[in-house]
Amino acid sequence: MPNHSMRPRILFVNPELEFMPERGGNRTNFIAAHTGRFDSFPAELISDLFELGVDVHVAQPDFRNIFKTRSPNEEAGTGVKLPCDRVHLAEDRAIFYSKPFNSNSEWENIKISLAFQREIINQIIPHVQPNLVHCYDWMTGLIPAAARKFGIPCLFSV
């Protein structure tokens, strides 16, 4: 299943990276990645690898409810820019209409986590066909087992 091209294809799976529409409010041209708990490490790593020519892809939840409440003038994080075809949004109703993680109940976060991982395993990994999957945080905990089943090496950072 992995892509065996000359450039490595890495899929970063992180529930904290944020898609932010550009000032026009639509999903055009670029994605800005940003994270809170990990400081800027994942965003900087993704940016550096992309600049080195690595075929970098990012998978994250499509938090429509959160994105639409953002002001169009609000800054979009650390400035990591990726073409839209490199960002893959996990689309599920449980994710679309959720509140920020710190305002959900424990069971609501588990429900969102399972929906997110199901989308990554069943849709995004088969579409991207990465050589390596790099997962961040507890919300990606089932993905390494699925990657192994697909024969794809996986890193897991907590």
HELIX and SHEET records of a PDB file:
HELIX    1   1 PHE A   41  GLU A   51  1                                  11    
HELIX    2   2 ARG A   64  THR A   69  1                                   6    
HELIX    3   3 CYS A   84  ARG A   86  5                                   3    
HELIX    4   4 ARG A   93  PHE A   96  1                                   4    
HELIX    5   5 PHE A  101  SER A  103  5                                   3    
HELIX    6   6 GLU A  106  GLU A  119  1                                  14    
HELIX    7   7 ILE A  120  ILE A  124  3                                   5    
HELIX    8   8 ILE A  125  VAL A  128  1                                   4    
HELIX    9   9 TRP A  138  THR A  140  5                                   3    
HELIX   10  10 ILE A  143  PHE A  150  1                                   8    
SHEET    1   A 5 VAL A  87  ALA A  90  0                                        
SHEET    2   A 5 ASP A  55  PRO A  61  1                                        
SHEET    3   A 5 ARG A   9  VAL A  13  1                                        
SHEET    4   A 5 LEU A 132  TYR A 136  1                                        
SHEET    5   A 5 CYS A 154  SER A 157  1                                        
SHEET    1   B 2 PHE A  30  ALA A  33  0                                        
SHEET    2   B 2 VAL A  80  PRO A  83 -1                                        
END                                                                             
